[in-house]
Amino acid sequence: MAELVLAADTIEVGVHPEWHIFGMTLNADTILGTIVAAAVVVGLGLFVRAKVTSGVPSGVQLFYEGVTKFLRDQVETSIGVRVAPFLVPLSIALFIFILVCNWIVILPLHHFLPPPTADVNLCYPLAIMVFVWRQIAGGRRHGGVGGQFVHIAKGHNPRLAPMWFLEEITGVVSHSLRLFGNIFAGGVMLSLFTLIPAYIMWLPTAGWKLFDLFIGLVQAFIFAFLTIIYFSQAMENRDEAH
């Protein structure tokens, strides 16, 4: 037991191989993982485009059609596809990209190429992109930046308006850290399994990776679904709602 505790102390959490370019420090594994995930997403898209058929679809086409229909229905229910047609491809792209990022964990290269979503340096930019885009979309919907500020506060007690603006900002943090925390925790568990004797390590590792696949799917869906919800809140017409 003492040896196991000492071995656990050697596990470094949140440490990344780094590149130093022009005075900037870049996490090499996060960048490589993001590039791999992006290449897979683009490759799958090109494959589906080349193989798409009105006859018997392939498994990949069925997957894309299922994801597209599901997320399109969520957009239609939340705000309407005609109101925000761009939200369908955005949510699909986010879902597929994050799913591939999360599922990198199944590769036997966890220590060298961990899921890039286990690094806040990817999760924060994704959440910030959604935040900025939805404010722009809301501003266009409500007649500019001023109209968007009025929209955020409209329908609430004016004395509580600062709390609603604060919620807009904290939403960025929760949107990103929810994804990061779940994927990062999975990586920590896999690191702990390496302390188990090699002859039995494969069993809990395989079981946990299967669980990680499920968690990765759920987290990708949650991120895409919350994106749809955030856009619907930013673009809804509260006067019509009332």
Summary of the structure (lengths in Angstrom):
residues: 242
radius of gyration: 21.1
end to end distance: 63.5
largest distance: 65.9
contacts: 682
relative contact order: 0.13
helix: 76%
strand: 3%
